[in-house]
Amino acid sequence: MILGLSMTVQAQNQKFGYIDSDYILSHIPEYEGIEQRLEGLVQTWEEELDEMQEDIDALKQQYEAREILYTEDVRSQKEEEIRQKVREREQLIDTRFGPDGEYFSQQQELLEPLQQRILEATTNIADREGFDFIFDRSGDYMFMYARQSWDLSDDILLEMGIQVEEIQ
């Protein structure tokens, strides 16, 4: 019981704050360019995948139209050709959009400098203002309730040299 009481007293002396990294990113001018670059990559890759799907569909239609004319060997060969094209497309999807895919590595590479700036500004404010904890409510530590006076998002933007007009 005494242990629980001392933990409660200790928690009352700590200073908590939160940021909204989605909000912060939306106000950083470079972020829009990064989003556009990523969207351009996605569009290019989706066009490539669409072309591959059209090729697969054409092979399937051709196979279905001529299936009765094929020998068993030719039929097996054509079916394998279609399966191979499907596998190549699925592999490309995984290479581009999978967990270790190019999209996520490009996203990480492009966003890392901005994330580093946000982390540095957050650390500067936490040190200067005496915060013990600052959470990102855009991430895994979502709050169900947070008093607006604890939102440090505009302070982070100001620390990064970005002026934000107050919303009434």
VMD Tcl script that builds the backbone (N, CA, C; Angstrom):
set m [mol new atoms 504]
animate dup $m
set s [atomselect $m all]
$s set {name element resname resid chain x y z} {
  {N N MET 1 A 0.820 -1.194 0.000}
  {CA C MET 1 A 0.000 0.000 0.000}
  {C C MET 1 A 0.862 1.256 0.000}
  {N N ILE 2 A 1.906 1.269 0.775}
  {CA C ILE 2 A 2.795 2.434 0.808}
  {C C ILE 2 A 3.464 2.629 -0.544}
  {N N LEU 3 A 3.829 1.544 -1.216}
  {CA C LEU 3 A 4.446 1.624 -2.540}
  {C C LEU 3 A 3.504 2.317 -3.523}
  {N N GLY 4 A 2.233 1.944 -3.526}
  {CA C GLY 4 A 1.251 2.569 -4.416}
  {C C GLY 4 A 1.103 4.044 -4.160}
  {N N LEU 5 A 1.122 4.456 -2.908}
  {CA C LEU 5 A 0.997 5.854 -2.552}
  {C C LEU 5 A 2.210 6.647 -3.035}
  {N N SER 6 A 3.398 6.098 -2.871}
  {CA C SER 6 A 4.587 6.842 -3.299}
  {C C SER 6 A 4.635 6.979 -4.817}
  {N N MET 7 A 4.119 5.993 -5.558}
  {CA C MET 7 A 4.083 6.099 -7.013}
  {C C MET 7 A 3.107 7.182 -7.438}
  {N N THR 8 A 1.992 7.325 -6.749}
  {CA C THR 8 A 1.011 8.343 -7.064}
  {C C THR 8 A 1.592 9.725 -6.826}
  {N N VAL 9 A 2.251 9.915 -5.728}
  {CA C VAL 9 A 2.864 11.213 -5.419}
  {C C VAL 9 A 3.924 11.542 -6.460}
  {N N GLN 10 A 4.717 10.558 -6.844}
  {CA C GLN 10 A 5.769 10.797 -7.834}
  {C C GLN 10 A 5.153 11.189 -9.170}
  {N N ALA 11 A 4.069 10.538 -9.576}
  {CA C ALA 11 A 3.429 10.842 -10.852}
  {C C ALA 11 A 2.867 12.260 -10.866}
  {N N GLN 12 A 2.432 12.774 -9.716}
  {CA C GLN 12 A 1.883 14.121 -9.673}
  {C C GLN 12 A 2.951 15.172 -9.920}
  {N N ASN 13 A 4.203 14.862 -9.733}
  {CA C ASN 13 A 5.275 15.821 -9.936}
  {C C ASN 13 A 5.838 15.766 -11.356}
  {N N GLN 14 A 5.314 14.904 -12.183}
  {CA C GLN 14 A 5.811 14.792 -13.549}
  {C C GLN 14 A 4.984 15.653 -14.486}
  {N N LYS 15 A 5.644 16.126 -15.544}
  {CA C LYS 15 A 4.968 16.990 -16.508}
  {C C LYS 15 A 4.812 16.229 -17.822}
  {N N PHE 16 A 3.571 16.121 -18.296}
  {CA C PHE 16 A 3.256 15.392 -19.514}
  {C C PHE 16 A 2.849 16.367 -20.603}
  {N N GLY 17 A 3.104 16.010 -21.829}
  {CA C GLY 17 A 2.639 16.785 -22.975}
  {C C GLY 17 A 2.434 15.852 -24.148}
  {N N TYR 18 A 1.798 16.364 -25.174}
  {CA C TYR 18 A 1.631 15.554 -26.375}
  {C C TYR 18 A 1.782 16.426 -27.603}
  {N N ILE 19 A 2.076 15.765 -28.702}
  {CA C ILE 19 A 2.121 16.424 -29.994}
  {C C ILE 19 A 1.228 15.634 -30.940}
  {N N ASP 20 A 0.915 16.239 -32.043}
  {CA C ASP 20 A 0.166 15.590 -33.113}
  {C C ASP 20 A 1.052 15.658 -34.352}
  {N N SER 21 A 1.810 14.571 -34.601}
  {CA C SER 21 A 2.787 14.606 -35.690}
  {C C SER 21 A 2.121 14.745 -37.055}
  {N N ASP 22 A 0.901 14.245 -37.222}
  {CA C ASP 22 A 0.198 14.442 -38.498}
  {C C ASP 22 A -0.064 15.929 -38.729}
  {N N TYR 23 A -0.494 16.598 -37.684}
  {CA C TYR 23 A -0.750 18.038 -37.756}
  {C C TYR 23 A 0.548 18.797 -38.056}
  {N N ILE 24 A 1.610 18.426 -37.373}
  {CA C ILE 24 A 2.893 19.090 -37.579}
  {C C ILE 24 A 3.365 18.889 -39.011}
  {N N LEU 25 A 3.345 17.645 -39.487}
  {CA C LEU 25 A 3.780 17.360 -40.858}
  {C C LEU 25 A 2.957 18.139 -41.876}
  {N N SER 26 A 1.651 18.263 -41.640}
  {CA C SER 26 A 0.796 18.972 -42.596}
  {C C SER 26 A 1.141 20.454 -42.705}
  {N N HIS 27 A 1.868 20.990 -41.734}
  {CA C HIS 27 A 2.255 22.396 -41.760}
  {C C HIS 27 A 3.717 22.614 -42.184}
  {N N ILE 28 A 4.430 21.558 -42.471}
  {CA C ILE 28 A 5.813 21.694 -42.920}
  {C C ILE 28 A 5.789 21.762 -44.452}
  {N N PRO 29 A 6.279 22.867 -45.019}
  {CA C PRO 29 A 6.194 23.047 -46.477}
  {C C PRO 29 A 6.797 21.900 -47.293}
  {N N GLU 30 A 7.886 21.332 -46.870}
  {CA C GLU 30 A 8.532 20.257 -47.628}
  {C C GLU 30 A 7.693 18.986 -47.695}
  {N N TYR 31 A 6.800 18.813 -46.741}
  {CA C TYR 31 A 6.021 17.573 -46.660}
  {C C TYR 31 A 5.134 17.372 -47.891}
  {N N GLU 32 A 4.549 18.451 -48.393}
  {CA C GLU 32 A 3.684 18.338 -49.567}
  {C C GLU 32 A 4.472 17.814 -50.767}
  {N N GLY 33 A 5.698 18.294 -50.937}
  {CA C GLY 33 A 6.537 17.805 -52.033}
  {C C GLY 33 A 6.876 16.331 -51.878}
  {N N ILE 34 A 7.114 15.913 -50.639}
  {CA C ILE 34 A 7.414 14.504 -50.374}
  {C C ILE 34 A 6.197 13.650 -50.702}
  {N N GLU 35 A 5.017 14.102 -50.292}
  {CA C GLU 35 A 3.786 13.370 -50.605}
  {C C GLU 35 A 3.595 13.249 -52.110}
  {N N GLN 36 A 3.864 14.329 -52.836}
  {CA C GLN 36 A 3.707 14.320 -54.292}
  {C C GLN 36 A 4.691 13.348 -54.946}
  {N N ARG 37 A 5.926 13.322 -54.456}
  {CA C ARG 37 A 6.910 12.382 -55.004}
  {C C ARG 37 A 6.463 10.942 -54.777}
  {N N LEU 38 A 5.983 10.648 -53.568}
  {CA C LEU 38 A 5.519 9.295 -53.262}
  {C C LEU 38 A 4.297 8.931 -54.108}
  {N N GLU 39 A 3.375 9.866 -54.265}
  {CA C GLU 39 A 2.193 9.607 -55.087}
  {C C GLU 39 A 2.594 9.370 -56.543}
  {N N GLY 40 A 3.609 10.096 -57.028}
  {CA C GLY 40 A 4.105 9.886 -58.392}
  {C C GLY 40 A 4.681 8.489 -58.567}
  {N N LEU 41 A 5.441 8.041 -57.570}
  {CA C LEU 41 A 5.982 6.679 -57.623}
  {C C LEU 41 A 4.861 5.649 -57.652}
  {N N VAL 42 A 3.881 5.831 -56.775}
  {CA C VAL 42 A 2.766 4.889 -56.695}
  {C C VAL 42 A 2.024 4.850 -58.033}
  {N N GLN 43 A 1.779 6.011 -58.604}
  {CA C GLN 43 A 1.055 6.060 -59.879}
  {C C GLN 43 A 1.837 5.335 -60.971}
  {N N THR 44 A 3.137 5.551 -61.051}
  {CA C THR 44 A 3.976 4.877 -62.045}
  {C C THR 44 A 3.937 3.370 -61.845}
  {N N TRP 45 A 4.071 2.938 -60.612}
  {CA C TRP 45 A 4.073 1.508 -60.311}
  {C C TRP 45 A 2.714 0.878 -60.579}
  {N N GLU 46 A 1.635 1.598 -60.266}
  {CA C GLU 46 A 0.298 1.067 -60.520}
  {C C GLU 46 A 0.047 0.930 -62.021}
  {N N GLU 47 A 0.552 1.874 -62.820}
  {CA C GLU 47 A 0.424 1.773 -64.275}
  {C C GLU 47 A 1.171 0.542 -64.790}
  {N N GLU 48 A 2.353 0.292 -64.250}
  {CA C GLU 48 A 3.133 -0.881 -64.624}
  {C C GLU 48 A 2.376 -2.169 -64.269}
  {N N LEU 49 A 1.776 -2.194 -63.081}
  {CA C LEU 49 A 1.000 -3.364 -62.664}
  {C C LEU 49 A -0.253 -3.539 -63.520}
  {N N ASP 50 A -0.885 -2.424 -63.892}
  {CA C ASP 50 A -2.065 -2.496 -64.759}
  {C C ASP 50 A -1.702 -3.081 -66.124}
  {N N GLU 51 A -0.559 -2.665 -66.673}
  {CA C GLU 51 A -0.101 -3.217 -67.951}
  {C C GLU 51 A 0.149 -4.713 -67.840}
  {N N MET 52 A 0.771 -5.119 -66.746}
  {CA C MET 52 A 1.012 -6.549 -66.537}
  {C C MET 52 A -0.309 -7.311 -66.454}
  {N N GLN 53 A -1.309 -6.730 -65.763}
  {CA C GLN 53 A -2.610 -7.388 -65.643}
  {C C GLN 53 A -3.286 -7.488 -67.008}
  {N N GLU 54 A -3.151 -6.453 -67.820}
  {CA C GLU 54 A -3.720 -6.492 -69.169}
  {C C GLU 54 A -3.080 -7.605 -69.992}
  {N N ASP 55 A -1.760 -7.772 -69.858}
  {CA C ASP 55 A -1.073 -8.861 -70.555}
  {C C ASP 55 A -1.589 -10.217 -70.085}
  {N N ILE 56 A -1.757 -10.369 -68.787}
  {CA C ILE 56 A -2.280 -11.627 -68.219}
  {C C ILE 56 A -3.687 -11.891 -68.745}
  {N N ASP 57 A -4.528 -10.852 -68.727}
  {CA C ASP 57 A -5.907 -11.009 -69.208}
  {C C ASP 57 A -5.922 -11.400 -70.687}
  {N N ALA 58 A -5.048 -10.787 -71.477}
  {CA C ALA 58 A -4.978 -11.115 -72.907}
  {C C ALA 58 A -4.535 -12.561 -73.107}
  {N N LEU 59 A -3.544 -13.009 -72.331}
  {CA C LEU 59 A -3.109 -14.406 -72.424}
  {C C LEU 59 A -4.233 -15.362 -72.049}
  {N N LYS 60 A -4.982 -15.029 -71.002}
  {CA C LYS 60 A -6.108 -15.876 -70.571}
  {C C LYS 60 A -7.181 -15.938 -71.654}
  {N N GLN 61 A -7.511 -14.791 -72.254}
  {CA C GLN 61 A -8.533 -14.763 -73.309}
  {C C GLN 61 A -8.081 -15.576 -74.523}
  {N N GLN 62 A -6.814 -15.396 -74.875}
  {CA C GLN 62 A -6.270 -16.141 -76.004}
  {C C GLN 62 A -6.306 -17.642 -75.723}
  {N N TYR 63 A -5.938 -18.011 -74.508}
  {CA C TYR 63 A -5.950 -19.422 -74.116}
  {C C TYR 63 A -7.363 -19.992 -74.182}
  {N N GLU 64 A -8.326 -19.266 -73.597}
  {CA C GLU 64 A -9.710 -19.734 -73.584}
  {C C GLU 64 A -10.283 -19.864 -74.994}
  {N N ALA 65 A -9.927 -18.938 -75.884}
  {CA C ALA 65 A -10.437 -18.960 -77.255}
  {C C ALA 65 A -9.879 -20.142 -78.048}
  {N N ARG 66 A -8.663 -20.568 -77.732}
  {CA C ARG 66 A -7.995 -21.613 -78.523}
  {C C ARG 66 A -7.776 -22.921 -77.758}
  {N N GLU 67 A -8.270 -22.982 -76.549}
  {CA C GLU 67 A -7.996 -24.134 -75.682}
  {C C GLU 67 A -8.316 -25.461 -76.353}
  {N N ILE 68 A -9.438 -25.540 -77.049}
  {CA C ILE 68 A -9.826 -26.823 -77.649}
  {C C ILE 68 A -8.914 -27.213 -78.815}
  {N N LEU 69 A -8.195 -26.245 -79.353}
  {CA C LEU 69 A -7.292 -26.541 -80.478}
  {C C LEU 69 A -5.916 -27.017 -80.006}
  {N N TYR 70 A -5.594 -26.771 -78.742}
  {CA C TYR 70 A -4.269 -27.102 -78.216}
  {C C TYR 70 A -4.156 -28.587 -77.880}
  {N N THR 71 A -2.950 -29.084 -78.055}
  {CA C THR 71 A -2.649 -30.422 -77.555}
  {C C THR 71 A -2.468 -30.307 -76.049}
  {N N GLU 72 A -2.414 -31.430 -75.369}
  {CA C GLU 72 A -2.246 -31.426 -73.907}
  {C C GLU 72 A -0.944 -30.733 -73.519}
  {N N ASP 73 A 0.130 -30.983 -74.268}
  {CA C ASP 73 A 1.423 -30.341 -73.974}
  {C C ASP 73 A 1.354 -28.828 -74.158}
  {N N VAL 74 A 0.754 -28.388 -75.246}
  {CA C VAL 74 A 0.638 -26.948 -75.516}
  {C C VAL 74 A -0.264 -26.303 -74.465}
  {N N ARG 75 A -1.347 -26.992 -74.104}
  {CA C ARG 75 A -2.264 -26.493 -73.073}
  {C C ARG 75 A -1.507 -26.294 -71.753}
  {N N SER 76 A -0.729 -27.278 -71.345}
  {CA C SER 76 A 0.061 -27.181 -70.109}
  {C C SER 76 A 1.074 -26.045 -70.199}
  {N N GLN 77 A 1.689 -25.913 -71.357}
  {CA C GLN 77 A 2.685 -24.851 -71.561}
  {C C GLN 77 A 2.033 -23.467 -71.441}
  {N N LYS 78 A 0.866 -23.287 -72.054}
  {CA C LYS 78 A 0.159 -22.001 -72.005}
  {C C LYS 78 A -0.322 -21.699 -70.577}
  {N N GLU 79 A -0.810 -22.703 -69.879}
  {CA C GLU 79 A -1.251 -22.517 -68.491}
  {C C GLU 79 A -0.075 -22.111 -67.607}
  {N N GLU 80 A 1.066 -22.740 -67.817}
  {CA C GLU 80 A 2.269 -22.389 -67.044}
  {C C GLU 80 A 2.722 -20.963 -67.367}
  {N N GLU 81 A 2.619 -20.586 -68.622}
  {CA C GLU 81 A 2.985 -19.224 -69.022}
  {C C GLU 81 A 2.110 -18.204 -68.291}
  {N N ILE 82 A 0.819 -18.481 -68.191}
  {CA C ILE 82 A -0.103 -17.585 -67.481}
  {C C ILE 82 A 0.239 -17.548 -65.993}
  {N N ARG 83 A 0.457 -18.720 -65.393}
  {CA C ARG 83 A 0.820 -18.771 -63.967}
  {C C ARG 83 A 2.118 -17.997 -63.702}
  {N N GLN 84 A 3.079 -18.128 -64.611}
  {CA C GLN 84 A 4.361 -17.421 -64.459}
  {C C GLN 84 A 4.147 -15.901 -64.498}
  {N N LYS 85 A 3.312 -15.428 -65.410}
  {CA C LYS 85 A 3.032 -13.982 -65.497}
  {C C LYS 85 A 2.327 -13.488 -64.225}
  {N N VAL 86 A 1.415 -14.300 -63.695}
  {CA C VAL 86 A 0.721 -13.939 -62.449}
  {C C VAL 86 A 1.725 -13.868 -61.305}
  {N N ARG 87 A 2.632 -14.838 -61.227}
  {CA C ARG 87 A 3.663 -14.830 -60.175}
  {C C ARG 87 A 4.571 -13.604 -60.300}
  {N N GLU 88 A 4.951 -13.261 -61.524}
  {CA C GLU 88 A 5.806 -12.084 -61.743}
  {C C GLU 88 A 5.100 -10.811 -61.263}
  {N N ARG 89 A 3.805 -10.700 -61.538}
  {CA C ARG 89 A 3.044 -9.528 -61.095}
  {C C ARG 89 A 2.946 -9.488 -59.572}
  {N N GLU 90 A 2.648 -10.633 -58.961}
  {CA C GLU 90 A 2.560 -10.695 -57.502}
  {C C GLU 90 A 3.903 -10.370 -56.856}
  {N N GLN 91 A 4.979 -10.832 -57.473}
  {CA C GLN 91 A 6.315 -10.542 -56.944}
  {C C GLN 91 A 6.619 -9.050 -57.047}
  {N N LEU 92 A 6.205 -8.433 -58.148}
  {CA C LEU 92 A 6.411 -6.995 -58.312}
  {C C LEU 92 A 5.606 -6.211 -57.273}
  {N N ILE 93 A 4.382 -6.652 -57.006}
  {CA C ILE 93 A 3.568 -5.994 -55.964}
  {C C ILE 93 A 4.297 -6.060 -54.629}
  {N N ASP 94 A 4.834 -7.234 -54.303}
  {CA C ASP 94 A 5.555 -7.398 -53.042}
  {C C ASP 94 A 6.820 -6.547 -53.024}
  {N N THR 95 A 7.540 -6.508 -54.134}
  {CA C THR 95 A 8.772 -5.721 -54.221}
  {C C THR 95 A 8.492 -4.231 -54.057}
  {N N ARG 96 A 7.401 -3.768 -54.640}
  {CA C ARG 96 A 7.066 -2.341 -54.583}
  {C C ARG 96 A 6.349 -1.949 -53.288}
  {N N PHE 97 A 5.347 -2.765 -52.874}
  {CA C PHE 97 A 4.452 -2.351 -51.791}
  {C C PHE 97 A 4.485 -3.243 -50.563}
  {N N GLY 98 A 5.267 -4.308 -50.573}
  {CA C GLY 98 A 5.334 -5.215 -49.436}
  {C C GLY 98 A 5.975 -4.555 -48.229}
  {N N PRO 99 A 5.999 -5.253 -47.092}
  {CA C PRO 99 A 6.549 -4.692 -45.855}
  {C C PRO 99 A 7.995 -4.209 -45.998}
  {N N ASP 100 A 8.767 -4.869 -46.826}
  {CA C ASP 100 A 10.154 -4.441 -47.072}
  {C C ASP 100 A 10.299 -3.841 -48.460}
  {N N GLY 101 A 9.186 -3.353 -49.002}
  {CA C GLY 101 A 9.161 -2.883 -50.379}
  {C C GLY 101 A 9.752 -1.500 -50.579}
  {N N GLU 102 A 9.849 -1.164 -51.856}
  {CA C GLU 102 A 10.445 0.113 -52.263}
  {C C GLU 102 A 9.647 1.313 -51.753}
  {N N TYR 103 A 8.317 1.181 -51.693}
  {CA C TYR 103 A 7.507 2.309 -51.238}
  {C C TYR 103 A 7.882 2.702 -49.815}
  {N N PHE 104 A 7.945 1.721 -48.942}
  {CA C PHE 104 A 8.230 2.026 -47.540}
  {C C PHE 104 A 9.665 2.499 -47.338}
  {N N SER 105 A 10.586 1.960 -48.117}
  {CA C SER 105 A 11.973 2.431 -47.979}
  {C C SER 105 A 12.098 3.862 -48.517}
  {N N GLN 106 A 11.402 4.172 -49.626}
  {CA C GLN 106 A 11.409 5.541 -50.145}
  {C C GLN 106 A 10.745 6.494 -49.160}
  {N N GLN 107 A 9.620 6.061 -48.592}
  {CA C GLN 107 A 8.910 6.875 -47.620}
  {C C GLN 107 A 9.806 7.176 -46.424}
  {N N GLN 108 A 10.470 6.160 -45.929}
  {CA C GLN 108 A 11.352 6.343 -44.778}
  {C C GLN 108 A 12.511 7.275 -45.127}
  {N N GLU 109 A 13.102 7.068 -46.295}
  {CA C GLU 109 A 14.240 7.901 -46.716}
  {C C GLU 109 A 13.832 9.359 -46.857}
  {N N LEU 110 A 12.667 9.608 -47.433}
  {CA C LEU 110 A 12.217 10.981 -47.661}
  {C C LEU 110 A 11.731 11.662 -46.385}
  {N N LEU 111 A 11.095 10.893 -45.498}
  {CA C LEU 111 A 10.520 11.486 -44.278}
  {C C LEU 111 A 11.513 11.571 -43.124}
  {N N GLU 112 A 12.576 10.788 -43.171}
  {CA C GLU 112 A 13.517 10.753 -42.040}
  {C C GLU 112 A 14.056 12.129 -41.661}
  {N N PRO 113 A 14.468 12.974 -42.616}
  {CA C PRO 113 A 14.952 14.305 -42.207}
  {C C PRO 113 A 13.881 15.136 -41.480}
  {N N LEU 114 A 12.621 15.054 -41.934}
  {CA C LEU 114 A 11.549 15.797 -41.254}
  {C C LEU 114 A 11.291 15.222 -39.870}
  {N N GLN 115 A 11.281 13.909 -39.766}
  {CA C GLN 115 A 11.075 13.271 -38.472}
  {C C GLN 115 A 12.198 13.634 -37.505}
  {N N GLN 116 A 13.406 13.734 -38.007}
  {CA C GLN 116 A 14.537 14.115 -37.170}
  {C C GLN 116 A 14.381 15.553 -36.672}
  {N N ARG 117 A 13.922 16.447 -37.558}
  {CA C ARG 117 A 13.694 17.839 -37.148}
  {C C ARG 117 A 12.621 17.929 -36.071}
  {N N ILE 118 A 11.541 17.157 -36.232}
  {CA C ILE 118 A 10.466 17.152 -35.235}
  {C C ILE 118 A 10.990 16.619 -33.902}
  {N N LEU 119 A 11.769 15.551 -33.947}
  {CA C LEU 119 A 12.333 14.977 -32.724}
  {C C LEU 119 A 13.253 15.977 -32.027}
  {N N GLU 120 A 14.101 16.658 -32.791}
  {CA C GLU 120 A 15.006 17.658 -32.201}
  {C C GLU 120 A 14.220 18.808 -31.566}
  {N N ALA 121 A 13.192 19.301 -32.261}
  {CA C ALA 121 A 12.387 20.393 -31.710}
  {C C ALA 121 A 11.648 19.933 -30.452}
  {N N THR 122 A 11.139 18.703 -30.487}
  {CA C THR 122 A 10.440 18.154 -29.317}
  {C C THR 122 A 11.384 18.038 -28.131}
  {N N THR 123 A 12.585 17.535 -28.383}
  {CA C THR 123 A 13.588 17.388 -27.323}
  {C C THR 123 A 13.976 18.747 -26.751}
  {N N ASN 124 A 14.161 19.738 -27.623}
  {CA C ASN 124 A 14.510 21.093 -27.167}
  {C C ASN 124 A 13.429 21.659 -26.247}
  {N N ILE 125 A 12.176 21.519 -26.661}
  {CA C ILE 125 A 11.073 22.044 -25.840}
  {C C ILE 125 A 10.961 21.258 -24.538}
  {N N ALA 126 A 11.085 19.948 -24.608}
  {CA C ALA 126 A 10.984 19.117 -23.397}
  {C C ALA 126 A 12.064 19.500 -22.398}
  {N N ASP 127 A 13.277 19.705 -22.872}
  {CA C ASP 127 A 14.372 20.103 -21.987}
  {C C ASP 127 A 14.136 21.504 -21.415}
  {N N ARG 128 A 13.767 22.430 -22.273}
  {CA C ARG 128 A 13.588 23.822 -21.860}
  {C C ARG 128 A 12.399 23.999 -20.914}
  {N N GLU 129 A 11.307 23.297 -21.186}
  {CA C GLU 129 A 10.071 23.486 -20.423}
  {C C GLU 129 A 9.916 22.488 -19.273}
  {N N GLY 130 A 10.847 21.553 -19.137}
  {CA C GLY 130 A 10.812 20.614 -18.026}
  {C C GLY 130 A 9.793 19.495 -18.162}
  {N N PHE 131 A 9.480 19.074 -19.370}
  {CA C PHE 131 A 8.544 17.965 -19.564}
  {C C PHE 131 A 9.229 16.647 -19.238}
  {N N ASP 132 A 8.476 15.754 -18.613}
  {CA C ASP 132 A 8.976 14.409 -18.352}
  {C C ASP 132 A 8.593 13.463 -19.481}
  {N N PHE 133 A 7.410 13.658 -20.046}
  {CA C PHE 133 A 6.917 12.801 -21.120}
  {C C PHE 133 A 6.187 13.638 -22.152}
  {N N ILE 134 A 6.427 13.353 -23.402}
  {CA C ILE 134 A 5.654 13.940 -24.498}
  {C C ILE 134 A 5.268 12.778 -25.404}
  {N N PHE 135 A 3.994 12.619 -25.627}
  {CA C PHE 135 A 3.488 11.535 -26.459}
  {C C PHE 135 A 3.032 12.070 -27.803}
  {N N ASP 136 A 3.060 11.217 -28.797}
  {CA C ASP 136 A 2.536 11.560 -30.116}
  {C C ASP 136 A 1.158 10.934 -30.238}
  {N N ARG 137 A 0.151 11.748 -30.249}
  {CA C ARG 137 A -1.196 11.199 -30.299}
  {C C ARG 137 A -1.578 10.720 -31.687}
  {N N SER 138 A -0.739 10.960 -32.698}
  {CA C SER 138 A -0.987 10.439 -34.035}
  {C C SER 138 A -0.517 9.004 -34.163}
  {N N GLY 139 A 0.299 8.545 -33.235}
  {CA C GLY 139 A 0.889 7.219 -33.329}
  {C C GLY 139 A 0.181 6.191 -32.484}
  {N N ASP 140 A 0.954 5.273 -31.946}
  {CA C ASP 140 A 0.409 4.166 -31.172}
  {C C ASP 140 A -0.077 4.583 -29.791}
  {N N TYR 141 A 0.313 5.729 -29.285}
  {CA C TYR 141 A -0.056 6.174 -27.941}
  {C C TYR 141 A -1.195 7.170 -28.024}
  {N N MET 142 A -2.291 6.779 -28.631}
  {CA C MET 142 A -3.422 7.668 -28.825}
  {C C MET 142 A -4.123 7.949 -27.492}
  {N N PHE 143 A -4.520 9.200 -27.310}
  {CA C PHE 143 A -5.224 9.619 -26.101}
  {C C PHE 143 A -6.726 9.611 -26.369}
  {N N MET 144 A -7.479 9.216 -25.376}
  {CA C MET 144 A -8.928 9.331 -25.476}
  {C C MET 144 A -9.354 10.741 -25.061}
  {N N TYR 145 A -8.621 11.333 -24.189}
  {CA C TYR 145 A -8.871 12.698 -23.759}
  {C C TYR 145 A -7.534 13.367 -23.476}
  {N N ALA 146 A -7.391 14.559 -23.950}
  {CA C ALA 146 A -6.196 15.342 -23.650}
  {C C ALA 146 A -6.596 16.813 -23.599}
  {N N ARG 147 A -6.203 17.460 -22.537}
  {CA C ARG 147 A -6.509 18.879 -22.375}
  {C C ARG 147 A -5.758 19.665 -23.450}
  {N N GLN 148 A -6.459 20.547 -24.153}
  {CA C GLN 148 A -5.876 21.308 -25.262}
  {C C GLN 148 A -4.637 22.094 -24.838}
  {N N SER 149 A -4.600 22.554 -23.602}
  {CA C SER 149 A -3.456 23.360 -23.154}
  {C C SER 149 A -2.148 22.574 -23.164}
  {N N TRP 150 A -2.220 21.237 -23.241}
  {CA C TRP 150 A -1.009 20.420 -23.280}
  {C C TRP 150 A -0.510 20.166 -24.704}
  {N N ASP 151 A -1.274 20.558 -25.727}
  {CA C ASP 151 A -0.874 20.320 -27.115}
  {C C ASP 151 A 0.312 21.212 -27.467}
  {N N LEU 152 A 1.420 20.603 -27.795}
  {CA C LEU 152 A 2.654 21.324 -28.110}
  {C C LEU 152 A 2.914 21.413 -29.614}
  {N N SER 153 A 1.968 21.006 -30.445}
  {CA C SER 153 A 2.174 20.946 -31.893}
  {C C SER 153 A 2.564 22.301 -32.479}
  {N N ASP 154 A 1.842 23.374 -32.108}
  {CA C ASP 154 A 2.192 24.706 -32.625}
  {C C ASP 154 A 3.561 25.144 -32.115}
  {N N ASP 155 A 3.889 24.797 -30.865}
  {CA C ASP 155 A 5.215 25.127 -30.323}
  {C C ASP 155 A 6.313 24.431 -31.124}
  {N N ILE 156 A 6.077 23.169 -31.518}
  {CA C ILE 156 A 7.059 22.424 -32.314}
  {C C ILE 156 A 7.255 23.114 -33.652}
  {N N LEU 157 A 6.144 23.506 -34.287}
  {CA C LEU 157 A 6.251 24.209 -35.566}
  {C C LEU 157 A 7.022 25.517 -35.407}
  {N N LEU 158 A 6.724 26.279 -34.360}
  {CA C LEU 158 A 7.456 27.531 -34.121}
  {C C LEU 158 A 8.941 27.261 -33.885}
  {N N GLU 159 A 9.237 26.213 -33.137}
  {CA C GLU 159 A 10.626 25.848 -32.868}
  {C C GLU 159 A 11.358 25.516 -34.166}
  {N N MET 160 A 10.604 24.987 -35.124}
  {CA C MET 160 A 11.178 24.637 -36.424}
  {C C MET 160 A 11.195 25.836 -37.375}
  {N N GLY 161 A 10.717 26.984 -36.897}
  {CA C GLY 161 A 10.729 28.202 -37.705}
  {C C GLY 161 A 9.526 28.328 -38.629}
  {N N ILE 162 A 8.435 27.647 -38.329}
  {CA C ILE 162 A 7.250 27.671 -39.174}
  {C C ILE 162 A 6.138 28.390 -38.427}
  {N N GLN 163 A 5.632 29.487 -39.013}
  {CA C GLN 163 A 4.559 30.260 -38.399}
  {C C GLN 163 A 3.220 29.646 -38.782}
  {N N VAL 164 A 2.331 29.521 -37.797}
  {CA C VAL 164 A 1.000 28.971 -38.020}
  {C C VAL 164 A -0.009 29.992 -37.526}
  {N N GLU 165 A -1.009 30.274 -38.396}
  {CA C GLU 165 A -2.067 31.184 -37.977}
  {C C GLU 165 A -2.971 30.444 -36.988}
  {N N GLU 166 A -3.382 31.165 -35.942}
  {CA C GLU 166 A -4.274 30.545 -34.962}
  {C C GLU 166 A -5.645 30.346 -35.544}
  {N N ILE 167 A -6.203 29.184 -35.288}
  {CA C ILE 167 A -7.552 28.864 -35.739}
  {C C ILE 167 A -8.496 29.223 -34.613}
  {N N GLN 168 A -9.508 30.001 -34.951}
  {CA C GLN 168 A -10.474 30.450 -33.945}
  {C C GLN 168 A -11.477 29.384 -33.654}
}
mol reanalyze $m
mol bondsrecalc $m
mol representation Tube
mol addrep $m
